[in-house]
């Protein structure tokens, strides 16, 4: 009798899942009316749901000369049975760039719905021409591995010097309440005679930091051997406008309704 009761108990745990069609997928129409903004353009991609999640992709094109910061967790999926927010993750889109993040919610088994509302929030505009932070020059060879200025901290992680190349990795941390823009391509190295050479890292691109965040940047300098032997030359890394602090402004919130695409749903299930 005890074994029968235990068996019935474990069967009862799986009844809700068995009652759901775990392979079925609902497909939704793309809304006709999209928010018009001078700062960005939206294109929705593949809005779908299964019994245990709902998700959609959004191609976001930055039409401005500022950064866009998208905080995914501030957006909302609304259903008859409740509202849900995507897991926290920040998306950075460079000026005139684009990305296509996926917004997904789970934590329930009722997502096979005929319609839902999606509120796109947490889009912030960040001007690139913020306030330049004056960081002290970094000596090579170094006399210290850590330098600070206001809400910024720069730490030397790796240094490799050869005759015609110097390679440096820095860790940069930001403690401020605004947004930091790190533009490593603006770094230069200066020789004792005043000659300057730019960062040759072709993959260098501006990056955003919020309070408490940190990144590592890679810096490459190349100098002809006839100019100086970088193994022995005394040099300084000059930060110029590599470290910038800027204000973020939240852009308007928009809500969209997604209705079931019955034809597509029937054809694909």
N, C-alpha and C positions, 0 to 999 in steps of 0.2 A: 504493500500500500504506500509506503514511504517513497519507493522508487517511482511509482505512478504519479504521485503528487509533484515530485521534483521534475519529472519529465514534462508534465503539463505546465509547470512554472516556466521552464526554459522555452517551451514552444510559444507561450504567451509573450515572451520578450521579443520574439521575431515576427509576430503577427503584423505590427504596424509596417515593418519593412516589406514583408511579403505582399501586403495590400497595396503597395506602391509599385508602379511600373518603373523600375530603376533604369531601364534603357530608353524610355520615352524622352524625347526632347521637344519642347515648345519653341517655335520660332516666331519672332515678332516683327511687325512692320516698322520701318524707320519713320519717325515723325516728319510731317511735311514742313512744319514751321520750325526753323532753327533761329537761335538768338543771333541778331546782327550786332557785331562789335567791330570797332575799328582796330581793336587790339589782337583779335584772334578769330580763326575760322574753325568750325567744328564739322566733323564727318563721323557719324555713328557707324559702327561695324559689328555685324553678327550678334545682335541681342538675342540671347537664348536663355532657357531655364530647364533644369531637370528637377526631380522631386526634392533634391537637397541643396540646390544652389541656383543663383541667377547671376548672369554676367553680361557685359557688353564691352566692346572696344570703342575708343574714341580717338580719332586722329585729330590732334590739336595743332593747328598751324599758327605760329606766332607772327603776326603781321606788324609788330612794333619793333622799335629799336631798343627796347628794354628786355630784360629777362622776364619770363613767366615762371612763377612757382605754383605748382598744383599740389595741394594737400588732399590726397584721396579720401582720407577718413572724414573730411567735412562734407562730402557728398552723401546723399541719402537715397536708398531704394524704399519706396512706400507701397505696401500691400494692404489688403483688407485685414490681414491678421497681425500687422505691425510694421514698424520701420527698422531698417538695418543700415549700417554704415560699413564701407569697405575697411579692410585692415589698414593701419597707418603706413603710409609710404609717400614720400615727397618726390615729385617729378620736376626737374629743371629743364626749361626749354630756352635755348639761346636766342638772341635777337634774330628774327627772320628764319628761325629753324622750326622743326616740327618733331613730334613724337606721337606714338599711339599706345598709350597705357591701357591695360584692361582693368575694369572696375568689377569686382565680384563680391557677393555676399552669400553667406551660408549660415548654419546654426539653426536650421529648421527643416521640416520635411513637407512643407506646403507650397513650394515654389512653382509647381505646375499650375500657373494661373492664366487667366485670359487677358489680363492687362496689369500694368504696374506703372507707377510714376517714378521718374528718376530726376533728382534735383542735383544739378552740377553746381557745387559751391567750392570755396577754398581756392579760388584762382586769384593770385596776387601778381601785381606788376611791380618790377624792381628796376628803376633807372640805373644804367651802367655808369653814369657820370655822378657818382656819389662823392663822398669826402675821402680824399687820399690820406692814408695813414703814413706818417713819416717813421719808418723803421731804420734803425742804425745800420750802417754798412756791416757786412759780414766778411771778416778777414779770412783769406786763404793763404797760407795755412791758418786754421782757426786758433784764436786765443781763448775761446769759450764755445760751448756747443748749444747754448740756449740764449735767445734774445727776446725781449718783450717790448711792446709799444701799445699803450692804452689797453684795448680788449683783445689784442692779438699776441700769440706766442708762437715763436718759430724755433724748431729744434732740429739740429743736424742729425740725420740718421746714417748717412753714408757719404764718404768722400773718396774719390779715386782720381789721382792726377797722373797723367802721362805727358810726354813731351808736347804733343799737339792737341790733347783733349783733357778737359776736366769734367768729371761727372759727379753730380751732387744730388742727393735725395734729402729733401726737407719735409718735416711734418709741421703743418700749420693748424693751429687750434684757435677757435674764435669763442670768446666769452660774452660778447655784447648782446644787447636786446634787439638789435636791428637785423640786417642781413649783410654778410661779408661777401664781396666778390673778389676772388683770387685769380689774377691774370698773370700766370707765370711767364707768358711770352714777352712780358715787358721787362723781365730781369736782364741785367747786363753785368759783365765783369769788366773791371777797370784796372789797367796796369799802372805801375808807378809813374810812367810818363804821361798818363792821362788818356791813353787810347782805350776805347771801349769796344766790346764785342757782345753781340746779342746772344740770347738763349737759342740754341740750334735745335731744340726739341720740336720737331715738326708736328708732333701730336699734342702739343700744348694747346689748351683751350680754357676759356674762363669757366670757373666753377663757383657755386654758391655754398655758403656755410651759414647755418643758423646756430643759435646759442648752444655751446657745448660740443659742437661737431668739429671734426678734424679731417684733414686730407693729407695725402703725401703727393708731393710734386717732384718731377724729375727734371734736372737742369743739365744741359750739355753746352760746353763752351769749346770752341776750336780756334786756335791761334796758329798762324804759320810759324814753323820752327825758326825761320830767319828773324821773326819779330821777337819771340821770347820762348824759352823752354819752360812750359807750364809746370814741370815737376819741381822747379826751383824758384820760379818767379813769385814775388809777393804781389798778391792781387786782392781786390775787394769786390764782393757782389753788391751791386747797387740795386735797391728795390724799386726805385722810381715810383710809378703808380700801379704796382703789382697788387697792393693791398688797399681795398676800397670798402668803405662802409656806406650802405645805402638804406633808404626807407622803403618799406613795402606798402602798397595800397591795394586793398581788396577790390576786385572787380565785381559787377552785379551778378546776383544769383539767378539761374534760370531753371525752370522745371519743364520736363517733357513727359508725355504720356505714350507708352508703348502698348499697342494692341496686338492680339494674336493674329498671326498670318496663317489662316486656316489652310489655305492651299499648300503652302510650303511645308507646314507641319504634317499634313496628311501624306504628302509625297515622300518625305524623308523619314517617316516612321514605319 
